[in-house]
Amino acid sequence: MTNAFDQALQKATGGYPVDTLIVTKNEDDEPEVSMFVLDADNQLLHVSYDPEGGIIFKTAQQDELLFSRQLLETIAKMQVSADRRWKELQRHWVDDKATWEGFEHLLDTPNIQ
């Protein structure tokens, strides 16, 4: 049985694992390559990788974030995998319609308990 922290974490991530690259839809129904991580104070961060190589940190808290060197290295190393996922997704961008089509099979499924 999972403890209360694990249950809260699963609820906060929508059932997605921590420290694992995922592909989901953003609020505009477009693909998003991201992962959830915990900072050194166990604050949940949503790290999003954009198609141009940028890294975006999203957090619900307004607290200061505390990054360990290991966490920063993990986030940076995950950029290589994120770039690969974006290459897969780019095949589903339709230029003349300026929209995404048929990428849904690349989405990761949350583990909802």
PyMOL commands that set and color helices and strands:
alter all, ss='L'
color gray80, all
select helices_A, chain A and resi 4-12+69-90+95-97+104-106
alter helices_A, ss='H'
color red, helices_A
select strands_A, chain A and resi 22-25+31-38+44-49+55-58+93-94+99-100
alter strands_A, ss='S'
color yellow, strands_A
deselect
rebuild
show_as cartoon
